[in-house]
Every structure is written in structure tokens, then in C-alpha cells.
Amino acid sequence: MEFEAVIGLEVHVQLTTKTKMFCSCSTKFGNPPNTNVCPICMGFPGVLPVINKKAIEYALKLAIALGCKINLRSVMARKHYFYPDLPKGYQISQYELPIAEEGAVEIEINGQRKKVNLVRIHMEEDAGKLIHDEKHPYSYVDFNRAGVPLLEIVSKPEISSPEEAVAYLKTLRRIVRYLGICDGNMEEGSLRCDANVSVRPKGSSKFGTKVELKNMNSFKHVEKALSYEIKRQIGLLLEGKEVVQETRLYDEATQTTHPMRGKEEAHDYCYFPDPDLIEVKVPESWVEQVAKELPELPSQKKDRFLKEYGLTEKEVDILIEEKDFADFFESTVKLYGNPKPVANFLLTEVLRYLNRDHKLIGETKLTPELISELLTLVDKGVISITTAKQQVFPEVYESGTSPKKVVEEKGLVQESSEDKLRAVCEEVLKENPAEVEKYKKGKKGLLGFFVGQVMKKTRGKANPKVVNQILQKLLES
């Protein structure tokens, strides 16, 4: 019997507001434990929370970007459950009347686009964080994260494979980063994902018993956890056993899942409207204003780049991954004029250095002016592309120095004199008679070897185009 997976994702997006959801405490990550706290986010009796307007604005941004139906009236609710990292004994969230419903995330996988429909987007506050002492039988609680604003995006169970789930998450992460509402850092918990997964006989319309997966803090973990869980459930059904509805944790060390607790249903949380918070009423004029201010979204930018710049889909996918990188590319093209060389240089040299240093383009000393100037020096024959990559760009990247200045200070101006280069080419051919003979017998690929020898003798200063022409004339004579 063949089985198919049915997956729904609940993604928590931590908003990049400066203050928490209901108080003025900082949301800054990495501060000493229990320093970003006050009586409100610690849940002291008698305190009155006040909702963060910026968090509502960010919710509207995402809802509009995903084509959701925005509820102009929504309600904050108390969701009751008891964990040591939840200081009030309940979480302020939304239940019956969320900020937004419906909408969709369009993903692309194996060259095909698929729309994953949404159930809802709702606002809520985060809980604190448990820190377990490995040397002693203690667990500590850091409440810095308690009260930090979150958006929860709940998808319909329309995802059918771990690969689709990862594509959905990557797409969503790219969108919230473009909108500037979340940094998308999964390792720091800024973007977290819970998955509901079940299996059923292929072609069946009836859902199987779902299991909730938690503790997945990277795309790789999501893919591995879902793959394992799908195989585990199929194995149980083939043995004639039942799948138990429960919450399971992903164990990175063993790459398996194990039971955490029985799965609660919505009624188990005893939701009711929070009596301390008034209804959230959003004027239509505010929605219209937010919609006008939305940036170009990743999918829109991709379609435009493909149309305007004549690049391959693979090139465009990498260029648009980070908004700042895409903007840097466009700014450079405006200065330089030709998109293809700019894309080639950014996707090879620049990206190699960014990946090496784990940096974004905005965290470096690079500017579109510097890259345009460097490529122009190559076009004018002042330096070769090899010299640009190996000797000029590293200095520009590290210090932000003008490429022209680097070329002048290091004496890297390219040698293009035919008379001078001819003498070097003749010398190389005299030193390699065996290779010359092989070339003349048809092994034309040796031309690259001769060019390399000339470049070596001139310490990379020879103009490769001129060298090629001279060598071909000498070898054919």
C-alpha cells in the first residue's frame, strides 16, 4: 500500500519591534537573563497591559503581502496553560477573532509553483525560555523573551512532503525579511516552526491521526524531523498499529522524534477574551496606508529581474534571496550599465567573501560605486579580470579603498604592448618545445597552458586577450 503525507505548519514570527507586545521592555536579544523584564511582562497581579501599535502595523503588512482577509475588529484572548516559562499562567493570544484569515503562500519547488492556503494569522506574546543545567538537576528560567510580540501563521494541511515544507518556510522567511518585520534568525528563535503531520493511503480524502512536531530550529531539522516522522507513522500502519495523537520533540543527536506530551485541543486551553485589553479596531484608512508602503515582494522582484536583466532563473533566485543584496545589484547596474558582468561578479567573488565571513552585504565596506569602478577598469583593459579578482578586490573588500588607488599603489596596470608581450610569448614557446609540438599536432587545448606561463612570467599583468592573439599567430606560423 502506498501512503502520502499531509502536513500543516504553524510558524511563529518574532517581530522586530523595539519594545514588547504589552509593555515598554526592550526586545533586544542576548542581554543578561531577566534584565528585559517589568511587572507587566512578569505577570504581576494588578498590572494593565497596553498593546503595541507597531506590532499591529507589522501584522497588517504580512496579512496584505499574503493576500489575507483583514478583520478590522479583532480580540486578544487568554490562552491558559501552565509551564514554568509562562509567568502569568496564560498567554495573551487571539482565538475566535484573529487579525487576519485566509490568504496563501506561493512556493516554488522543482520548477513548479504551488499555492499553500492559510487558515489565519494571529498576534500573540512569546513565553520565556528554560535553560537546563547539564551539570546539576536544575532548570533556570529567563523571562527576557516573555512578552515579545509574535505573529503565528497557520497553514492549511496542504503540504505533501518535507521538501515542500522547507520551501514554504524559506519563502515565508524571505517575505518577512523583505517586509522588515522579522530578522528570520531560526537559531535565535526569531522564526520557529511547529508541524502537524499525518499519513493516509494515497488517494484517500480522509485525514490520518496527526502528530505535532516541535523543537526544529533550522530548515535541515524540519526536513529531517518530518522525513523521520512520516516513515515512523507509515511503519506503524503497516504493522497494523495505531498512530497516537501527541506532541513529539525532534532529537538532533539521533535525528529521531520522541513523545513529549498528549496533544491538547483548543478547548483544553480555556480561551476567553482578555478583560484587560480592549478590542483591536483597525481603520480602513490605516490598512490602505500600510498597503501603499509595502516594498516589492520577492516573487515580484524575481519576475521583474527575469524580464529586465536577461539573467537565468538560478542567478535571479540567489540575487533576490536578501533584499539588500538585490538592491545592491540594481544600484551597481545603474552605475555600470551591463547587468550580466555585475551579476557574475556578485554571485562569485562577492558572495564567496560574504559566505566566508557570515556577513550581509550591508555589513561590509563594499558599495555599488566600488564594484562599478572595478569592472570598468577591467573593461578599459587597465587590469585583467584575474587581477581584479585575485589582487584588487580582496583589498577593496577589506578596506573599502578605491580600486583605482589599489591598482596604482600596487603597480597592477595591465601590460598590453604587443612588442613587450611578443618577447615573453616567444620565450615561453622556446622553453616548452614538447608542448609546442603537441599543439601543432592538434592538441589545441595547450593554448591555455601557454597563456598561463606568460601570465606567470608577467606576474598576472599581461593582457590575456593580447597574449592569446600573439600566441596563436606564433604557433600557426
QUIPE-V385043 format. One record per residue. RES is the residue in three letters. SS is DSSP state (~ for helix, > for strand, _ for the rest). PHI is phi in whole degrees, -180 to 180 (NA if undefined). OMEGA is omega in radians with two decimals (999 if undefined). Layout:
BEGIN
res->{RES:RES}
ss->{SS:SS}
phi->{PHI:PHI}
omega->{OMEGA:OMEGA}
END
This chain:
BEGIN
res->{MET:GLU:PHE:GLU:ALA:VAL:ILE:GLY:LEU:GLU:VAL:HIS:VAL:GLN:LEU:THR:THR:LYS:THR:LYS:MET:PHE:CYS:SER:CYS:SER:THR:LYS:PHE:GLY:ASN:PRO:PRO:ASN:THR:ASN:VAL:CYS:PRO:ILE:CYS:MET:GLY:PHE:PRO:GLY:VAL:LEU:PRO:VAL:ILE:ASN:LYS:LYS:ALA:ILE:GLU:TYR:ALA:LEU:LYS:LEU:ALA:ILE:ALA:LEU:GLY:CYS:LYS:ILE:ASN:LEU:ARG:SER:VAL:MET:ALA:ARG:LYS:HIS:TYR:PHE:TYR:PRO:ASP:LEU:PRO:LYS:GLY:TYR:GLN:ILE:SER:GLN:TYR:GLU:LEU:PRO:ILE:ALA:GLU:GLU:GLY:ALA:VAL:GLU:ILE:GLU:ILE:ASN:GLY:GLN:ARG:LYS:LYS:VAL:ASN:LEU:VAL:ARG:ILE:HIS:MET:GLU:GLU:ASP:ALA:GLY:LYS:LEU:ILE:HIS:ASP:GLU:LYS:HIS:PRO:TYR:SER:TYR:VAL:ASP:PHE:ASN:ARG:ALA:GLY:VAL:PRO:LEU:LEU:GLU:ILE:VAL:SER:LYS:PRO:GLU:ILE:SER:SER:PRO:GLU:GLU:ALA:VAL:ALA:TYR:LEU:LYS:THR:LEU:ARG:ARG:ILE:VAL:ARG:TYR:LEU:GLY:ILE:CYS:ASP:GLY:ASN:MET:GLU:GLU:GLY:SER:LEU:ARG:CYS:ASP:ALA:ASN:VAL:SER:VAL:ARG:PRO:LYS:GLY:SER:SER:LYS:PHE:GLY:THR:LYS:VAL:GLU:LEU:LYS:ASN:MET:ASN:SER:PHE:LYS:HIS:VAL:GLU:LYS:ALA:LEU:SER:TYR:GLU:ILE:LYS:ARG:GLN:ILE:GLY:LEU:LEU:LEU:GLU:GLY:LYS:GLU:VAL:VAL:GLN:GLU:THR:ARG:LEU:TYR:ASP:GLU:ALA:THR:GLN:THR:THR:HIS:PRO:MET:ARG:GLY:LYS:GLU:GLU:ALA:HIS:ASP:TYR:CYS:TYR:PHE:PRO:ASP:PRO:ASP:LEU:ILE:GLU:VAL:LYS:VAL:PRO:GLU:SER:TRP:VAL:GLU:GLN:VAL:ALA:LYS:GLU:LEU:PRO:GLU:LEU:PRO:SER:GLN:LYS:LYS:ASP:ARG:PHE:LEU:LYS:GLU:TYR:GLY:LEU:THR:GLU:LYS:GLU:VAL:ASP:ILE:LEU:ILE:GLU:GLU:LYS:ASP:PHE:ALA:ASP:PHE:PHE:GLU:SER:THR:VAL:LYS:LEU:TYR:GLY:ASN:PRO:LYS:PRO:VAL:ALA:ASN:PHE:LEU:LEU:THR:GLU:VAL:LEU:ARG:TYR:LEU:ASN:ARG:ASP:HIS:LYS:LEU:ILE:GLY:GLU:THR:LYS:LEU:THR:PRO:GLU:LEU:ILE:SER:GLU:LEU:LEU:THR:LEU:VAL:ASP:LYS:GLY:VAL:ILE:SER:ILE:THR:THR:ALA:LYS:GLN:GLN:VAL:PHE:PRO:GLU:VAL:TYR:GLU:SER:GLY:THR:SER:PRO:LYS:LYS:VAL:VAL:GLU:GLU:LYS:GLY:LEU:VAL:GLN:GLU:SER:SER:GLU:ASP:LYS:LEU:ARG:ALA:VAL:CYS:GLU:GLU:VAL:LEU:LYS:GLU:ASN:PRO:ALA:GLU:VAL:GLU:LYS:TYR:LYS:LYS:GLY:LYS:LYS:GLY:LEU:LEU:GLY:PHE:PHE:VAL:GLY:GLN:VAL:MET:LYS:LYS:THR:ARG:GLY:LYS:ALA:ASN:PRO:LYS:VAL:VAL:ASN:GLN:ILE:LEU:GLN:LYS:LEU:LEU:GLU:SER}
ss->{_:_:>:>:>:>:>:>:>:>:>:>:>:>:_:_:_:_:>:_:_:_:_:_:_:>:_:_:_:_:_:_:_:_:_:_:_:_:_:_:_:_:_:_:_:_:_:_:_:_:_:_:~:~:~:~:~:~:~:~:~:~:~:~:~:_:_:_:>:>:_:_:>:>:_:_:>:>:>:>:_:_:_:_:_:_:_:_:_:>:>:>:>:_:_:_:_:_:_:>:>:_:_:>:>:>:>:>:>:_:_:>:>:>:>:>:>:>:>:>:>:>:>:>:>:_:_:_:>:>:>:>:_:_:_:_:_:_:>:>:>:>:~:~:~:_:_:_:>:>:>:>:>:>:>:_:_:_:>:_:_:~:~:~:~:~:~:~:~:~:~:~:~:~:~:~:~:~:~:_:_:_:_:_:_:_:_:_:_:_:>:>:>:>:>:>:>:>:>:>:>:_:_:_:_:_:_:_:_:_:>:>:>:>:>:>:_:_:~:~:~:~:~:~:~:~:~:~:~:~:~:~:~:~:~:~:~:~:_:_:_:_:_:_:_:>:>:>:>:>:>:_:_:_:_:>:>:>:>:>:>:>:_:_:_:~:~:~:~:_:_:>:>:_:_:_:_:_:_:>:>:_:_:~:~:~:~:~:~:~:~:~:_:_:_:_:_:~:~:~:~:~:~:~:~:~:~:~:~:_:_:_:~:~:~:~:~:~:~:_:_:_:~:~:~:~:~:~:~:~:~:~:~:~:~:~:_:_:~:~:~:~:~:~:~:~:~:~:~:~:~:~:~:~:~:~:~:_:_:_:~:~:~:_:_:_:_:~:~:~:~:~:~:~:~:~:~:~:~:_:_:_:_:_:~:~:~:~:~:~:~:~:~:~:~:~:~:~:~:_:_:_:~:~:~:~:~:~:~:~:_:_:_:_:>:_:_:~:~:~:~:~:~:~:~:~:~:~:~:~:~:_:~:~:~:~:~:~:~:~:_:_:_:~:~:~:~:~:~:~:~:~:~:~:~:~:~:_:_:_:_:>:_:~:~:~:~:~:~:~:~:~:~:~:~:~:_}
phi->{NA:-94:-119:-131:-92:-126:-127:-124:-115:-116:-107:-101:-108:-83:-79:-91:-73:-77:-124:-73:-67:-130:-149:-97:-68:-69:-101:-60:-82:94:-70:-54:-53:59:-109:-96:-138:-153:-57:-71:-76:-88:74:-66:-61:89:-80:-121:-75:-130:-71:-79:-62:-63:-64:-65:-59:-65:-63:-64:-56:-67:-61:-68:-61:-99:69:-80:-86:-90:-87:-68:-127:-135:-129:-84:-126:-94:-111:-91:-157:-117:-134:-64:-93:-115:-62:-83:87:-153:-112:-83:-142:-132:-130:-70:-124:-79:-67:-152:-136:63:83:-161:-116:-93:-108:-129:-145:53:78:-111:-98:-138:-99:-104:-75:-106:-89:-168:-126:-133:-92:-163:-103:-85:-93:-78:-136:-87:-120:-94:-85:-73:-92:-131:-81:-124:-128:-105:-120:-107:-93:-56:-82:-63:94:-66:-71:-128:-116:-108:-106:-107:-91:-75:-76:-120:-95:-115:-158:-59:-65:-65:-62:-67:-62:-62:-65:-64:-64:-64:-62:-62:-65:-68:-72:-62:-72:75:-103:-158:-84:70:-80:-71:-66:-90:85:-70:-134:-126:-137:-113:-123:-104:-132:-144:-128:-152:-57:-59:94:-76:-100:-87:-75:-83:-75:-89:-123:-95:-109:-128:70:-118:-115:-159:-61:-65:-64:-59:-64:-69:-64:-66:-61:-65:-65:-63:-63:-62:-67:-62:-60:-63:-66:-68:-87:81:-98:-98:-88:-90:-74:-162:-104:-123:-103:-88:-104:-63:-63:-101:55:-131:-114:-142:-62:-112:-165:-68:-78:-79:-101:-56:-68:-67:-86:52:-62:-157:-57:-71:-71:-90:-122:-75:-61:-88:-113:-105:-66:-60:-63:-69:-60:-63:-67:-62:-62:-64:-91:-64:-75:-64:-83:-52:-66:-66:-65:-61:-61:-69:-61:-63:-76:-87:-109:64:-97:-76:-62:-64:-62:-65:-57:-75:-62:-91:-55:-114:-58:-62:-68:-64:-65:-62:-59:-64:-65:-68:-62:-61:-81:-91:101:-116:-67:-63:-61:-63:-60:-59:-70:-66:-81:-109:-65:-63:-64:-62:-71:-63:-66:-61:-96:52:-123:-94:-59:-72:-95:-110:-93:-73:-135:-57:-62:-67:-68:-61:-63:-64:-67:-67:-61:-67:-60:-80:78:-69:-137:-85:-64:-65:-64:-59:-75:-89:-118:-93:-59:-56:-69:-62:-62:-74:-114:75:-72:-59:-55:-59:-65:-62:-61:-67:-67:-96:60:-102:-58:-69:-88:-120:-68:-63:-62:-67:-73:-60:-61:-68:-61:-62:-63:-63:-66:-65:-77:-131:-63:-65:-68:-63:-62:-63:-60:-69:-92:118:-85:-67:-63:-69:-57:-62:-63:-64:-60:-60:-65:-65:-62:-65:-67:-96:53:79:-87:-70:-74:-58:-64:-67:-60:-58:-63:-64:-62:-61:-63:-67:-74:-87:-77}
omega->{3.10:3.13:3.03:-3.13:3.03:-3.02:2.99:-3.09:2.99:-3.06:3.09:-3.14:3.12:-3.03:-3.08:3.02:-3.13:-3.11:-3.05:-3.01:-3.03:3.12:-3.06:3.12:-3.14:3.06:-3.04:-3.13:3.01:3.09:3.12:-3.09:3.04:3.04:3.07:-3.06:3.08:-3.14:-3.10:-3.10:3.04:3.05:3.12:3.13:3.02:-3.11:3.14:3.11:3.04:-3.01:-3.12:-3.10:-3.13:3.11:3.10:3.12:3.13:3.09:3.12:3.12:-3.10:-3.13:3.13:-3.12:-3.10:3.07:-3.11:2.97:-3.08:3.07:-3.11:3.05:3.08:-2.99:3.01:-3.08:3.05:3.12:-2.99:2.91:-2.93:3.06:-3.07:-3.13:3.12:-2.92:-3.08:-3.02:3.03:3.11:3.05:-3.05:3.00:-3.10:-3.03:-3.10:3.13:-3.14:-3.10:3.11:3.10:-3.04:-3.09:3.00:3.14:-3.12:3.10:-3.13:-3.08:3.09:-3.14:3.09:3.14:3.14:3.06:-3.09:-3.11:3.02:-3.03:2.89:3.09:-3.14:3.04:3.09:3.12:3.02:3.09:-3.08:3.08:3.10:-3.04:3.11:-3.08:-3.08:-3.12:-3.11:-3.12:2.95:-3.14:-3.14:3.05:-3.08:3.13:-3.08:-3.11:3.12:3.10:-3.06:3.12:2.84:3.04:3.13:-3.09:3.14:2.96:-3.14:-3.05:3.13:-2.97:3.12:3.06:-3.13:3.09:3.13:3.13:3.11:3.10:-3.12:-3.14:3.12:-3.13:3.12:3.14:-3.11:-3.09:3.08:3.07:-3.14:-3.13:-3.09:-3.12:3.14:3.03:-3.09:-3.10:-3.13:3.12:3.09:-3.13:3.08:-3.07:-3.05:2.92:-3.10:2.97:-3.04:3.05:3.06:3.12:3.08:-3.10:3.14:3.14:3.10:-3.12:3.13:3.01:3.11:-3.05:3.07:3.12:3.11:3.11:3.04:3.12:-3.02:3.02:3.11:-3.13:3.13:3.13:-3.11:-3.11:-3.14:3.13:3.14:3.14:-3.06:3.10:3.12:-3.13:-3.11:3.10:3.12:3.13:-3.10:3.12:3.10:-3.14:-3.13:3.14:3.00:-3.12:3.07:-3.08:3.01:-3.12:3.12:3.05:3.12:-3.08:-3.08:-3.09:-3.08:3.10:3.04:3.09:-3.03:3.06:3.13:3.02:-3.06:3.08:2.99:-3.09:-3.08:3.13:-3.09:3.13:3.11:2.86:-3.10:-3.14:-3.08:-3.12:-3.07:3.10:3.10:3.06:3.13:-3.07:3.09:3.11:3.14:3.12:3.12:3.14:3.14:3.12:-3.14:3.13:-3.04:-3.12:3.06:3.02:-3.08:-3.07:-3.11:3.10:-3.14:3.14:-3.13:-3.13:3.13:3.14:-3.10:-2.99:-2.92:3.08:3.14:3.09:3.14:3.13:3.12:-3.11:3.14:-3.14:-3.12:-3.05:-3.09:3.08:-3.10:-3.12:-3.14:3.11:3.12:3.12:3.11:-3.10:3.13:3.13:3.13:3.13:-3.13:-2.99:3.05:-3.07:-3.03:-3.03:3.12:3.12:3.13:-3.14:-3.09:3.14:-3.05:3.09:-3.03:-3.06:-3.10:3.12:3.13:3.12:3.12:3.12:-3.06:-3.11:-3.12:2.95:-3.07:-3.13:-3.14:3.14:3.10:-3.13:3.03:3.06:3.14:-3.12:-3.13:3.12:3.13:-3.13:-3.13:3.11:3.08:3.10:-3.13:-3.10:3.12:3.12:3.07:3.08:3.11:3.10:3.10:3.12:-3.09:-2.97:-3.02:-3.10:-3.05:3.13:3.12:3.12:-3.12:-3.05:-3.00:-3.08:3.14:3.09:3.09:3.12:-3.12:3.12:3.14:-3.13:-3.08:-3.12:3.13:-3.03:-3.10:-3.05:3.09:-3.12:-3.14:-3.12:-3.12:-3.13:-3.10:3.10:-3.14:3.13:3.14:3.12:3.13:3.14:-3.12:3.10:-3.10:-3.07:-3.09:-3.11:-3.14:3.10:-3.14:3.13:3.13:-3.09:3.11:3.04:-3.12:-3.02:3.14:-3.14:3.10:3.12:3.11:-3.13:3.11:3.13:3.13:3.11:3.14:3.13:-3.11:-3.11:-3.12:3.05:-3.06:-3.08:3.07:-3.05:-3.13:3.13:3.13:3.12:-3.12:-3.13:-3.12:-3.14:3.10:-3.11:-3.09:-3.14:-3.10:999}
END
